[in-house]
Amino acid sequence: MSEILFYIGAVMIIIGGICDLFGAIGLLRFPNFYVRLHAATVGTIGGAVVPLFGVALLALGADFLPHRYAIAGASFITGIIVLLAAPAGATALAYAAHKVKLVEWKPKVDHLAEVRGND
Amino acid sequence: MLESTFMTLMKLIIPLYIAAFVIYAVRAFKGPSIPDVILAVDCMSFDIAAFMAILAVYFKSTFLVSGAITLTLWAYLLDIYVAKHLARGEVGA
C-alpha cells in the first residue's frame, strides 16, 4: 500500500517539473502581458500545486522519513493555499494593468468595438 | 529501497526546476512593464515553495515546509499590494 502511494507521488512530482519548465518557457516567449497570464497559470497550478500534493502522497508512503505525517500535512495545506492565492493575485494584477493601461495592447480582432461602432 | 528510488527521482527533478528558475529570473530582469516583473517574481516564489517541500523530504527536515507556507503567503501579499498601489495610487491597510 505504501509503495503505491509513493509511486503516485513520484509521478505527480515529475508531471509538476515538466509543467513548471513549460510554463517558464511560455512566460519567456509569449508576446503580451495578457497572454503571459496563461503561461503563469500553467506554471503555478501545474508547477506548484500538483508537486505539493505529490509530496504529500510521497511522504505518506515513505517509510524512511522520521516525521512523515508532519511533512505530508504541511505540504497539503501549502498546496491548498497556492490553489486559492495564485488565481486571486493574477486577477488583481490583470485588473490593475487594464485599469491604468500600463500594458500596450493591439488586438487583431475586437468584436465588441465593431458592435459598438455599428450601434 | 524506496529511499534509493527517491534519490534517483531527485537526480531527474533538480535540473528541471533549476532551468525553470533561471528562465523565470530572465523574464523578471527583462520584463518591459511592472506587472510582468511582479508576475515572474510571483511564479518564482510559488515554485520555490514547491521545491522547498521536495527538499524537506530530501533532507528529512520538517522546518523547511513551514518556510514554504510563509513564502506562499508573502507572494500573495506582494501581488495584492502592488495591484492596489497601481490601481489606487496608495497602499492602504
Backbone of each chain as ProteinMPNN parsed JSONL, in Angstrom:
{"seq_chain_A": "MSEILFYIGAVMIIIGGICDLFGAIGLLRFPNFYVRLHAATVGTIGGAVVPLFGVALLALGADFLPHRYAIAGASFITGIIVLLAAPAGATALAYAAHKVKLVEWKPKVDHLAEVRGND", "coords_chain_A": {"N_chain_A": [[0.826, -1.214, 0.0], [1.924, 1.252, 0.834], [3.921, 1.514, -1.06], [2.42, 2.025, -3.364], [1.275, 4.55, -2.859], [3.684, 6.0, -2.72], [4.711, 5.767, -5.351], [2.675, 6.977, -6.858], [2.892, 9.613, -5.882], [5.522, 10.193, -6.789], [5.179, 10.184, -9.574], [3.442, 12.358, -9.802], [5.14, 14.42, -8.961], [7.026, 14.424, -11.032], [5.391, 15.161, -13.205], [4.765, 17.735, -12.32], [7.296, 19.021, -12.46], [7.756, 19.01, -15.245], [5.57, 20.546, -16.159], [6.245, 22.931, -14.904], [8.621, 23.705, -16.235], [7.575, 24.078, -18.836], [5.744, 26.148, -18.387], [7.54, 28.172, -17.677], [9.005, 28.539, -20.043], [6.94, 29.418, -21.706], [6.272, 31.793, -20.385], [8.52, 33.254, -20.957], [8.511, 33.43, -23.757], [6.042, 34.335, -24.799], [4.117, 37.022, -26.345], [2.771, 39.139, -24.985], [1.363, 40.809, -22.11], [-1.165, 39.924, -21.222], [-1.351, 37.497, -22.497], [0.728, 36.218, -21.353], [-0.242, 35.697, -18.846], [-1.632, 33.312, -19.041], [0.428, 31.395, -19.392], [1.583, 31.751, -16.916], [-0.381, 30.706, -15.272], [-0.216, 28.008, -15.98], [2.326, 27.573, -14.952], [1.981, 27.977, -12.181], [-0.327, 26.528, -11.154], [-0.028, 23.996, -12.401], [2.661, 23.636, -11.876], [3.202, 24.06, -9.189], [1.051, 23.345, -7.434], [0.376, 20.686, -8.101], [2.918, 19.222, -7.709], [3.11, 19.736, -4.931], [0.888, 18.368, -3.772], [1.736, 15.903, -4.635], [4.09, 15.589, -3.118], [2.892, 15.368, -0.629], [1.503, 12.872, -0.848], [3.711, 11.226, -1.37], [5.26, 11.516, 0.944], [3.528, 10.394, 2.767], [3.647, 7.749, 1.954], [6.304, 7.082, 2.299], [8.656, 5.152, 4.017], [11.07, 5.72, 5.195], [11.193, 8.233, 6.281], [11.518, 10.396, 9.133], [9.571, 12.228, 10.322], [6.996, 11.899, 8.945], [4.212, 12.36, 8.807], [3.88, 15.002, 9.625], [5.249, 16.404, 7.571], [3.674, 15.651, 5.363], [1.085, 16.69, 5.977], [1.629, 19.474, 6.212], [2.584, 20.123, 3.643], [0.325, 19.535, 2.152], [-1.474, 21.511, 3.111], [-0.069, 23.772, 2.218], [-0.318, 23.411, -0.547], [-3.115, 23.786, -0.856], [-3.293, 26.471, -0.103], [-1.792, 27.723, -2.158], [-3.413, 27.022, -4.306], [-5.663, 28.581, -3.782], [-4.604, 31.201, -3.613], [-3.053, 31.934, -5.874], [-4.717, 32.324, -8.322], [-6.243, 34.513, -7.396], [-4.335, 36.55, -6.957], [-3.287, 36.834, -9.577], [-5.569, 37.711, -10.927], [-6.021, 40.177, -9.661], [-3.715, 41.566, -10.442], [-4.103, 41.649, -13.255], [-6.435, 43.176, -13.387], [-5.503, 45.636, -12.346], [-3.532, 46.311, -14.25], [-5.104, 46.586, -16.542], [-6.778, 48.665, -15.842], [-5.179, 50.932, -15.382], [-3.992, 51.083, -17.817], [-1.342, 50.2, -18.374], [-0.147, 48.308, -19.971], [0.728, 47.793, -23.304], [-1.563, 47.147, -25.904], [-2.616, 45.511, -28.656], [-5.158, 44.363, -30.313], [-6.0, 41.841, -32.743], [-8.536, 41.102, -33.61], [-11.506, 42.577, -32.668], [-14.464, 42.175, -31.554], [-16.31, 43.428, -29.904], [-15.816, 46.185, -30.108], [-16.513, 46.531, -32.783], [-19.268, 45.99, -32.729], [-20.118, 48.023, -31.046], [-19.415, 50.192, -32.613], [-21.194, 49.956, -34.741], [-23.629, 50.483, -33.603]], "CA_chain_A": [[0.0, 0.0, 0.0], [2.761, 2.444, 0.906], [4.626, 1.671, -2.336], [1.504, 2.622, -4.341], [1.238, 5.99, -2.57], [4.991, 6.563, -3.068], [4.9, 5.911, -6.797], [1.742, 8.012, -7.346], [3.508, 10.893, -5.566], [6.677, 10.418, -7.658], [4.682, 10.546, -10.908], [2.907, 13.726, -9.732], [6.271, 15.357, -8.893], [7.624, 14.525, -12.373], [4.459, 15.976, -14.005], [4.926, 19.116, -11.876], [8.528, 19.573, -13.007], [7.598, 19.251, -16.683], [4.665, 21.699, -16.302], [6.994, 24.103, -14.469], [9.516, 24.102, -17.325], [6.777, 24.578, -19.954], [5.231, 27.46, -18.007], [8.631, 29.147, -17.721], [9.299, 28.832, -21.458], [5.839, 30.243, -22.2], [6.374, 33.136, -19.803], [9.599, 33.981, -21.631], [8.372, 33.559, -25.208], [4.784, 34.897, -25.262], [4.387, 38.406, -26.721], [1.927, 40.175, -24.4], [1.139, 40.507, -20.687], [-2.399, 39.158, -21.028], [-1.104, 36.133, -22.96], [1.649, 35.613, -20.395], [-1.004, 35.235, -17.677], [-1.974, 31.905, -19.284], [1.617, 30.604, -19.067], [1.788, 31.825, -15.472], [-1.307, 29.749, -14.667], [0.387, 26.677, -16.144], [3.482, 27.47, -14.062], [1.65, 27.926, -10.757], [-1.22, 25.417, -10.799], [0.584, 22.737, -12.783], [4.029, 23.502, -11.42], [3.353, 24.161, -7.734], [0.001, 22.642, -6.683], [0.477, 19.245, -8.368], [4.003, 18.598, -6.938], [2.879, 19.785, -3.476], [0.046, 17.212, -3.449], [2.573, 14.727, -4.839], [4.963, 15.444, -1.954], [2.055, 14.878, 0.468], [1.296, 11.427, -1.02], [5.005, 10.535, -1.29], [5.693, 11.471, 2.341], [2.678, 9.416, 3.458], [4.038, 6.398, 1.609], [7.731, 6.82, 2.519], [8.905, 4.547, 5.322], [12.359, 6.123, 5.746], [11.136, 9.588, 6.83], [11.214, 10.389, 10.573], [8.335, 12.953, 10.672], [6.339, 11.924, 7.641], [2.847, 12.91, 8.855], [4.009, 16.46, 9.682], [5.603, 16.9, 6.233], [2.54, 15.444, 4.463], [0.016, 17.639, 6.275], [2.035, 20.846, 5.924], [2.647, 20.344, 2.196], [-1.066, 19.566, 1.66], [-2.004, 22.845, 3.416], [0.583, 24.717, 1.305], [-0.953, 23.248, -1.852], [-4.438, 24.423, -0.856], [-3.079, 27.927, -0.07], [-1.403, 28.148, -3.512], [-4.596, 26.858, -5.174], [-6.573, 29.713, -3.569], [-3.977, 32.526, -3.668], [-2.473, 32.274, -7.178], [-5.671, 32.982, -9.233], [-6.67, 35.82, -6.867], [-3.272, 37.506, -7.224], [-3.196, 37.087, -11.011], [-6.725, 38.52, -11.311], [-5.801, 41.539, -9.178], [-2.712, 42.186, -11.309], [-4.69, 41.922, -14.562], [-7.366, 44.295, -13.193], [-4.739, 46.878, -12.197], [-2.866, 46.635, -15.513], [-6.094, 47.037, -17.511], [-7.395, 49.924, -15.418], [-4.232, 52.043, -15.526], [-3.492, 50.992, -19.185], [0.116, 50.111, -18.349], [0.335, 47.365, -20.974], [0.316, 48.11, -24.671], [-2.442, 46.053, -26.304], [-3.09, 45.694, -30.023], [-5.877, 43.152, -30.713], [-6.225, 41.67, -34.181], [-9.978, 41.07, -33.818], [-12.207, 43.093, -31.494], [-15.876, 42.169, -31.955], [-17.088, 44.351, -29.068], [-15.68, 47.515, -30.677], [-17.29, 46.553, -34.031], [-20.697, 46.088, -32.386], [-20.376, 49.351, -30.507], [-19.306, 51.143, -33.697], [-22.366, 49.862, -35.603], [-24.835, 50.973, -32.929]], "C_chain_A": [[0.857, 1.259, 0.0], [3.553, 2.632, -0.39], [3.74, 2.322, -3.379], [1.424, 4.133, -4.137], [2.542, 6.666, -2.989], [5.117, 6.772, -4.567], [3.913, 6.899, -7.405], [2.322, 9.408, -7.082], [4.689, 11.215, -6.463], [6.242, 10.827, -9.053], [4.126, 11.972, -10.899], [4.028, 14.752, -9.643], [6.925, 15.52, -10.267], [6.737, 15.369, -13.288], [4.59, 17.446, -13.631], [6.181, 19.754, -12.416], [8.403, 19.904, -14.481], [6.682, 20.455, -16.92], [5.369, 22.995, -15.914], [7.894, 24.621, -15.591], [8.729, 24.681, -18.497], [6.193, 25.957, -19.64], [6.296, 28.529, -18.067], [8.966, 29.531, -19.153], [8.198, 29.703, -22.055], [5.893, 31.644, -21.659], [7.484, 33.933, -20.47], [9.241, 34.31, -23.066], [7.092, 34.253, -25.658], [4.888, 36.405, -25.418], [3.778, 39.469, -25.821], [1.683, 39.818, -22.941], [-0.089, 39.637, -20.48], [-2.265, 37.741, -21.549], [-0.178, 35.423, -21.989], [0.935, 35.133, -19.135], [-1.369, 33.748, -17.805], [-0.796, 30.997, -18.93], [1.9, 30.629, -17.57], [0.839, 30.885, -14.744], [-0.786, 28.319, -14.803], [1.538, 26.502, -15.164], [3.119, 27.388, -12.597], [0.774, 26.727, -10.412], [-0.575, 24.082, -11.162], [1.954, 22.528, -12.176], [4.221, 23.628, -9.935], [2.314, 23.34, -6.98], [0.146, 21.129, -6.856], [1.693, 18.614, -7.664], [3.835, 18.701, -5.432], [1.972, 18.647, -3.028], [0.836, 15.913, -3.625], [3.52, 14.491, -3.686], [4.169, 14.927, -0.761], [1.852, 13.355, 0.361], [2.599, 10.65, -0.843], [5.491, 10.426, 0.146], [4.8, 10.529, 3.163], [3.145, 7.991, 3.185], [5.465, 6.063, 1.95], [7.96, 6.279, 3.93], [10.166, 5.086, 5.995], [12.337, 7.501, 6.377], [10.848, 9.541, 8.329], [9.889, 11.068, 10.935], [7.442, 13.019, 9.449], [4.941, 12.508, 7.71], [2.879, 14.431, 8.931], [4.313, 17.034, 8.307], [4.413, 16.766, 5.288], [1.436, 16.465, 4.713], [0.38, 19.061, 5.916], [2.112, 21.095, 4.426], [1.249, 20.319, 1.581], [-1.707, 20.934, 1.904], [-1.387, 23.895, 2.501], [-0.011, 24.633, -0.101], [-2.314, 23.907, -1.919], [-4.294, 25.945, -0.85], [-2.686, 28.438, -1.456], [-2.59, 28.086, -4.454], [-5.568, 28.012, -4.992], [-5.914, 31.049, -3.891], [-3.502, 32.902, -5.065], [-3.486, 32.872, -8.155], [-6.13, 34.346, -8.738], [-5.612, 36.883, -7.147], [-3.163, 37.845, -8.696], [-4.363, 37.946, -11.485], [-6.563, 39.965, -10.862], [-4.785, 42.272, -10.04], [-3.283, 42.544, -12.673], [-5.662, 43.094, -14.489], [-6.612, 45.623, -13.116], [-4.101, 47.288, -13.517], [-3.857, 47.13, -16.553], [-6.671, 48.39, -17.145], [-6.468, 51.101, -15.665], [-3.724, 52.133, -16.964], [-1.967, 51.023, -19.22], [0.643, 49.309, -19.527], [-0.191, 47.772, -22.338], [-0.406, 46.912, -25.269], [-2.988, 46.34, -27.679], [-3.825, 44.432, -30.459], [-6.047, 43.08, -32.224], [-7.718, 41.708, -34.49], [-10.637, 41.59, -32.54], [-13.684, 43.223, -31.849], [-16.698, 43.165, -31.162], [-17.014, 45.772, -29.636], [-16.457, 47.625, -32.0], [-18.776, 46.718, -33.745], [-21.013, 47.475, -31.863], [-20.268, 50.411, -31.591], [-20.532, 51.122, -34.59], [-23.625, 50.402, -34.948], [-25.09, 52.452, -33.197]], "O_chain_A": [[0.574, 2.213, -0.725], [3.833, 3.764, -0.786], [4.23, 3.095, -4.203], [1.494, 4.904, -5.095], [2.525, 7.765, -3.543], [5.574, 7.824, -5.014], [4.253, 7.594, -8.362], [2.254, 10.283, -7.945], [4.864, 12.365, -6.865], [6.849, 11.709, -9.661], [4.308, 12.715, -11.863], [3.898, 15.848, -10.189], [7.334, 16.622, -10.631], [7.237, 16.191, -14.055], [4.536, 18.315, -14.501], [6.153, 20.923, -12.801], [8.879, 20.946, -14.931], [6.969, 21.293, -17.776], [5.126, 24.039, -16.519], [7.929, 25.82, -15.866], [9.156, 25.668, -19.096], [6.146, 26.829, -20.507], [6.02, 29.664, -18.457], [9.187, 30.704, -19.451], [8.482, 30.623, -22.823], [5.596, 32.598, -22.378], [7.404, 35.159, -20.544], [9.626, 35.37, -23.561], [7.035, 34.727, -26.793], [5.667, 37.033, -24.701], [4.218, 40.617, -25.874], [1.785, 38.649, -22.568], [-0.07, 38.716, -19.663], [-2.989, 36.855, -21.096], [-0.259, 34.208, -21.806], [1.443, 34.262, -18.429], [-1.41, 33.022, -16.812], [-0.965, 29.973, -18.267], [2.396, 29.65, -17.012], [1.201, 30.321, -13.712], [-0.894, 27.517, -13.875], [1.719, 25.42, -14.604], [3.865, 26.79, -11.82], [1.086, 25.983, -9.483], [-0.564, 23.15, -10.358], [2.38, 21.391, -11.975], [5.308, 23.331, -9.44], [2.649, 22.699, -5.984], [0.052, 20.377, -5.886], [1.535, 17.553, -7.061], [4.352, 17.854, -4.704], [2.246, 18.015, -2.008], [0.647, 14.951, -2.88], [3.749, 13.346, -3.296], [4.687, 14.144, 0.035], [2.008, 12.634, 1.347], [2.615, 9.569, -0.254], [6.055, 9.408, 0.546], [5.258, 9.936, 4.139], [3.061, 7.126, 4.056], [5.842, 4.892, 1.907], [7.514, 6.872, 4.912], [10.335, 4.942, 7.206], [13.339, 7.923, 6.954], [10.024, 8.739, 8.768], [9.149, 10.547, 11.769], [7.16, 14.113, 8.96], [4.505, 13.116, 6.732], [2.007, 15.092, 8.368], [3.715, 18.032, 7.907], [4.16, 17.669, 4.49], [0.905, 17.045, 3.767], [-0.448, 19.794, 5.376], [1.741, 22.177, 3.971], [1.004, 21.007, 0.59], [-2.397, 21.464, 1.034], [-2.079, 24.808, 2.051], [-0.187, 25.652, -0.768], [-2.647, 24.527, -2.929], [-5.068, 26.643, -1.506], [-3.186, 29.475, -1.892], [-2.772, 28.965, -5.296], [-6.242, 28.396, -5.949], [-6.584, 31.952, -4.392], [-3.539, 34.08, -5.419], [-3.154, 33.872, -8.792], [-6.382, 35.244, -9.541], [-5.951, 38.001, -7.535], [-2.969, 39.009, -9.048], [-4.187, 38.811, -12.342], [-6.925, 40.885, -11.596], [-4.957, 43.453, -10.341], [-2.991, 43.617, -13.202], [-5.72, 43.915, -15.405], [-7.014, 46.61, -13.731], [-4.116, 48.466, -13.875], [-3.519, 47.992, -17.364], [-7.018, 49.179, -18.024], [-6.916, 52.158, -16.11], [-3.095, 53.127, -17.327], [-1.37, 51.773, -19.993], [1.734, 49.577, -20.031], [-1.376, 48.056, -22.513], [0.073, 45.783, -25.161], [-3.739, 47.297, -27.865], [-3.18, 43.5, -30.938], [-6.214, 44.096, -32.899], [-8.13, 42.273, -35.503], [-10.353, 41.094, -31.45], [-14.112, 44.248, -32.378], [-17.681, 43.699, -31.675], [-18.015, 46.488, -29.65], [-16.999, 48.686, -32.309], [-19.466, 47.483, -34.42], [-22.053, 48.044, -32.192], [-20.951, 51.432, -31.516], [-20.893, 52.156, -35.152], [-24.586, 50.745, -35.637], [-26.067, 53.01, -32.698]]}, "seq_chain_B": "MLESTFMTLMKLIIPLYIAAFVIYAVRAFKGPSIPDVILAVDCMSFDIAAFMAILAVYFKSTFLVSGAITLTLWAYLLDIYVAKHLARGEVGA", "coords_chain_B": {"N_chain_B": [[15.048, 0.736, -0.012], [12.98, 2.205, -1.148], [14.121, 4.644, -0.573], [16.421, 4.827, -2.172], [15.164, 4.889, -4.646], [13.942, 7.379, -4.411], [16.204, 9.051, -4.355], [17.16, 8.688, -6.968], [14.984, 9.835, -8.301], [15.286, 12.499, -7.487], [17.634, 13.216, -8.834], [16.591, 13.356, -11.37], [14.72, 15.406, -11.149], [15.818, 17.828, -10.172], [17.386, 19.276, -12.27], [15.239, 20.119, -13.97], [13.758, 21.924, -12.337], [15.735, 23.824, -11.723], [16.318, 24.872, -14.263], [13.82, 26.018, -14.838], [13.71, 28.01, -12.834], [15.823, 29.678, -13.679], [14.867, 30.596, -16.155], [12.53, 31.963, -15.385], [13.793, 33.976, -13.887], [15.161, 35.355, -15.876], [12.971, 36.5, -17.258], [12.02, 38.093, -15.187], [14.068, 39.955, -14.827], [14.068, 41.143, -17.311], [11.556, 42.089, -17.94], [9.244, 44.199, -19.621], [7.268, 45.876, -18.467], [5.802, 46.848, -15.257], [3.792, 44.936, -14.227], [4.631, 42.548, -15.517], [7.093, 41.975, -14.282], [6.26, 41.589, -11.634], [4.59, 39.397, -11.958], [6.405, 37.421, -12.803], [8.088, 37.218, -10.547], [6.229, 36.302, -8.741], [5.449, 33.731, -9.8], [7.951, 32.52, -9.523], [8.254, 32.517, -6.736], [6.159, 30.785, -5.894], [7.007, 28.425, -7.082], [9.47, 28.032, -5.839], [8.515, 27.503, -3.293], [7.233, 25.006, -3.705], [9.494, 23.528, -4.388], [10.934, 23.672, -2.035], [9.339, 22.045, -0.42], [9.864, 19.584, -1.617], [12.597, 19.407, -1.059], [12.45, 19.178, 1.685], [11.691, 16.537, 2.057], [13.98, 15.434, 1.01], [16.139, 16.265, 2.67], [15.152, 15.322, 5.053], [13.856, 16.946, 6.978], [11.613, 18.846, 8.942], [11.273, 21.558, 9.162], [11.612, 23.029, 6.838], [9.207, 23.043, 5.447], [7.48, 24.699, 6.841], [8.675, 27.144, 6.274], [7.995, 27.209, 3.554], [5.202, 27.628, 3.62], [5.074, 30.245, 4.683], [6.426, 31.658, 2.674], [4.669, 31.349, 0.489], [2.391, 32.795, 1.394], [3.566, 35.316, 1.551], [4.095, 35.893, -1.156], [1.503, 36.15, -2.196], [0.676, 38.404, -0.758], [2.422, 40.342, -1.815], [1.46, 40.48, -4.487], [-1.185, 41.508, -4.087], [-0.686, 43.98, -2.813], [0.901, 45.377, -4.698], [-0.888, 45.504, -6.855], [-2.921, 47.05, -5.743], [-1.554, 49.409, -5.244], [-0.96, 50.19, -7.864], [-3.533, 50.56, -8.93], [-4.977, 52.311, -7.236], [-3.156, 54.171, -6.347], [-2.184, 54.265, -3.802], [-1.103, 52.544, -0.812], [-3.095, 51.337, 1.129], [-4.381, 50.14, 4.32]], "CA_chain_B": [[14.729, 0.539, -1.434], [12.257, 3.402, -1.556], [14.997, 5.798, -0.447], [17.271, 4.901, -3.373], [14.276, 5.345, -5.721], [13.751, 8.824, -4.264], [17.431, 9.731, -4.768], [17.143, 8.692, -8.437], [13.97, 10.824, -8.7], [15.843, 13.841, -7.285], [18.567, 13.492, -9.94], [15.793, 13.692, -12.551], [13.856, 16.553, -10.917], [16.558, 19.067, -9.888], [17.653, 20.105, -13.457], [14.003, 20.744, -14.465], [13.398, 23.075, -11.513], [16.77, 24.862, -11.853], [16.118, 25.516, -15.563], [12.626, 26.867, -14.744], [14.05, 29.197, -12.05], [16.675, 30.57, -14.479], [14.062, 31.247, -17.189], [11.711, 32.955, -14.682], [14.639, 35.102, -13.493], [15.408, 36.142, -17.089], [11.786, 37.327, -17.5], [11.884, 39.083, -14.116], [15.012, 41.056, -15.051], [13.903, 41.726, -18.629], [10.172, 42.457, -18.19], [9.125, 45.595, -20.055], [6.407, 46.69, -17.605], [5.804, 46.421, -13.851], [3.072, 43.674, -13.989], [5.414, 41.385, -15.943], [8.093, 41.67, -13.244], [5.578, 41.055, -10.451], [4.091, 38.056, -12.31], [7.532, 36.486, -12.82], [8.514, 37.003, -9.156], [5.146, 35.518, -8.15], [5.62, 32.337, -10.229], [9.189, 32.003, -8.955], [8.045, 32.253, -5.311], [5.351, 29.572, -5.718], [7.779, 27.24, -7.447], [10.459, 27.801, -4.779], [7.789, 26.858, -2.195], [7.088, 23.581, -4.035], [10.815, 22.891, -4.359], [11.3, 23.524, -0.628], [8.654, 20.86, 0.101], [10.605, 18.409, -2.092], [13.859, 19.368, -0.312], [12.164, 18.724, 3.044], [11.787, 15.073, 2.022], [15.363, 15.054, 0.687], [16.982, 16.451, 3.844], [14.448, 14.732, 6.199], [13.69, 18.001, 7.975], [10.239, 19.355, 8.902], [11.217, 23.019, 9.261], [11.591, 23.643, 5.506], [7.843, 23.179, 4.94], [6.907, 25.909, 7.451], [9.17, 28.237, 5.436], [7.246, 27.227, 2.292], [3.896, 28.254, 3.869], [5.292, 31.682, 4.832], [6.801, 32.201, 1.359], [3.445, 31.411, -0.312], [1.553, 33.913, 1.835], [4.256, 36.56, 1.215], [3.922, 36.165, -2.59], [0.129, 36.649, -2.374], [0.645, 39.773, -0.215], [3.102, 41.189, -2.81], [0.51, 40.691, -5.586], [-2.311, 42.36, -3.715], [-0.22, 45.331, -2.515], [1.324, 46.059, -5.927], [-2.085, 45.801, -7.649], [-3.642, 48.163, -5.136], [-0.759, 50.619, -5.457], [-1.107, 50.609, -9.26], [-4.902, 50.941, -9.263], [-5.485, 53.413, -6.429], [-2.129, 55.151, -6.059], [-1.82, 54.24, -2.398], [-1.097, 51.214, -0.228], [-3.813, 51.45, 2.384], [-4.457, 48.914, 5.108]], "C_chain_B": [[13.968, 1.738, -1.969], [13.152, 4.632, -1.514], [15.906, 5.943, -1.671], [16.442, 5.317, -4.583], [14.071, 6.855, -5.646], [15.007, 9.587, -4.65], [17.559, 9.771, -6.29], [16.156, 9.715, -8.972], [14.516, 12.241, -8.557], [16.84, 14.198, -8.371], [17.821, 13.87, -11.205], [15.098, 15.031, -12.393], [14.644, 17.861, -10.82], [16.905, 19.87, -11.152], [16.424, 20.783, -14.031], [13.697, 22.01, -13.678], [14.431, 24.188, -11.643], [16.616, 25.606, -13.177], [14.91, 26.447, -15.516], [12.929, 28.135, -13.94], [14.864, 30.183, -12.874], [15.834, 31.309, -15.515], [13.118, 32.279, -16.564], [12.527, 34.183, -14.299], [14.977, 35.979, -14.691], [14.209, 37.044, -17.376], [11.642, 38.407, -16.432], [12.87, 40.229, -14.299], [14.691, 41.808, -16.322], [12.56, 42.412, -18.824], [9.931, 43.919, -18.543], [8.253, 46.445, -19.145], [6.397, 46.1, -16.194], [5.007, 45.128, -13.639], [3.806, 42.431, -14.463], [6.412, 40.968, -14.87], [7.418, 41.019, -12.042], [5.066, 39.644, -10.729], [5.223, 37.029, -12.302], [8.014, 36.182, -11.407], [7.515, 36.115, -8.421], [5.284, 34.031, -8.491], [6.858, 31.727, -9.598], [9.008, 31.684, -7.473], [7.238, 30.978, -5.093], [6.163, 28.326, -6.054], [8.892, 26.964, -6.446], [9.787, 27.151, -3.578], [7.614, 25.362, -2.464], [8.422, 22.858, -3.955], [11.319, 22.725, -2.934], [10.589, 22.338, 0.004], [9.353, 19.58, -0.365], [11.919, 18.268, -1.32], [13.655, 18.938, 1.135], [12.175, 17.202, 3.124], [13.237, 14.645, 1.802], [16.265, 15.158, 1.904], [16.379, 15.869, 5.115], [14.277, 15.728, 7.338], [12.305, 18.599, 7.836], [10.199, 20.863, 8.747], [11.171, 23.708, 7.904], [10.163, 23.886, 5.036], [7.159, 24.386, 5.573], [7.407, 27.161, 6.731], [8.422, 28.334, 4.125], [5.876, 27.882, 2.477], [4.043, 29.774, 3.962], [5.626, 32.338, 3.493], [5.583, 32.334, 0.45], [2.581, 32.603, 0.082], [2.216, 35.251, 1.501], [4.071, 36.905, -0.264], [2.513, 36.701, -2.871], [0.008, 38.091, -1.888], [1.306, 40.753, -1.182], [2.184, 41.504, -3.98], [-0.538, 41.723, -5.225], [-1.835, 43.801, -3.475], [0.206, 46.069, -3.771], [0.114, 46.413, -6.785], [-2.845, 46.975, -7.065], [-2.885, 49.469, -5.304], [-0.892, 51.124, -6.882], [-2.498, 51.171, -9.515], [-5.339, 52.194, -8.527], [-4.447, 54.498, -6.172], [-1.75, 55.237, -4.604], [-1.781, 52.791, -1.937], [-1.767, 51.323, 1.129], [-3.859, 50.118, 3.112], [-5.568, 48.007, 4.589]], "O_chain_B": [[14.239, 2.234, -3.063], [12.981, 5.557, -2.309], [16.133, 7.054, -2.149], [16.946, 6.02, -5.46], [14.029, 7.535, -6.671], [14.904, 10.673, -5.22], [18.015, 10.77, -6.846], [16.429, 10.388, -9.966], [14.247, 13.095, -9.401], [16.9, 15.351, -8.796], [18.343, 14.619, -12.031], [14.896, 15.737, -13.381], [14.196, 18.89, -11.324], [16.731, 21.089, -11.121], [16.522, 21.903, -14.534], [13.408, 23.053, -14.265], [14.071, 25.364, -11.672], [16.763, 26.828, -13.222], [14.95, 27.541, -16.079], [12.47, 29.217, -14.303], [14.638, 31.39, -12.792], [16.042, 32.5, -15.745], [12.917, 33.352, -17.133], [12.029, 35.307, -14.373], [15.073, 37.199, -14.561], [14.386, 38.218, -17.701], [11.193, 39.514, -16.728], [12.549, 41.369, -13.962], [15.001, 42.994, -16.425], [12.402, 43.219, -19.741], [10.384, 44.8, -17.812], [8.481, 47.651, -19.056], [6.911, 45.006, -15.96], [5.498, 44.259, -12.918], [3.633, 41.36, -13.881], [6.568, 39.783, -14.575], [7.915, 40.036, -11.494], [5.099, 38.787, -9.845], [5.034, 35.899, -11.85], [8.316, 35.032, -11.089], [7.892, 35.288, -7.591], [5.242, 33.176, -7.606], [6.843, 30.568, -9.184], [9.547, 30.688, -6.991], [7.571, 30.174, -4.222], [6.029, 27.294, -5.396], [9.236, 25.806, -6.213], [10.407, 26.33, -2.902], [7.818, 24.542, -1.57], [8.486, 21.712, -3.51], [12.04, 21.774, -2.633], [11.157, 21.679, 0.874], [9.432, 18.605, 0.383], [12.317, 17.158, -0.965], [14.57, 18.394, 1.754], [12.61, 16.633, 4.125], [13.677, 13.627, 2.335], [17.067, 14.26, 2.161], [17.022, 15.908, 6.164], [14.517, 15.411, 8.503], [11.856, 18.841, 6.716], [9.21, 21.407, 8.257], [10.738, 24.857, 7.815], [9.92, 24.84, 4.297], [6.342, 25.037, 4.923], [6.663, 28.131, 6.587], [8.226, 29.439, 3.619], [5.423, 28.614, 1.597], [3.24, 30.511, 3.391], [5.165, 33.443, 3.209], [5.465, 33.316, -0.283], [2.093, 33.336, -0.779], [1.522, 36.222, 1.201], [3.908, 38.076, -0.604], [2.347, 37.605, -3.69], [-0.67, 38.908, -2.512], [0.819, 41.87, -1.358], [2.119, 42.649, -4.428], [-0.756, 42.689, -5.956], [-2.508, 44.744, -3.89], [-0.085, 47.256, -3.915], [0.073, 47.49, -7.381], [-3.361, 47.81, -7.807], [-3.495, 50.523, -5.487], [-0.933, 52.333, -7.111], [-2.639, 52.157, -10.24], [-5.997, 53.055, -9.11], [-4.803, 55.622, -5.819], [-1.067, 56.177, -4.196], [-2.351, 51.912, -2.583], [-1.095, 51.394, 2.158], [-3.428, 49.094, 2.583], [-5.784, 46.923, 5.13]]}, "name": "protein", "num_of_chains": 2, "seq": "MSEILFYIGAVMIIIGGICDLFGAIGLLRFPNFYVRLHAATVGTIGGAVVPLFGVALLALGADFLPHRYAIAGASFITGIIVLLAAPAGATALAYAAHKVKLVEWKPKVDHLAEVRGNDMLESTFMTLMKLIIPLYIAAFVIYAVRAFKGPSIPDVILAVDCMSFDIAAFMAILAVYFKSTFLVSGAITLTLWAYLLDIYVAKHLARGEVGA"}
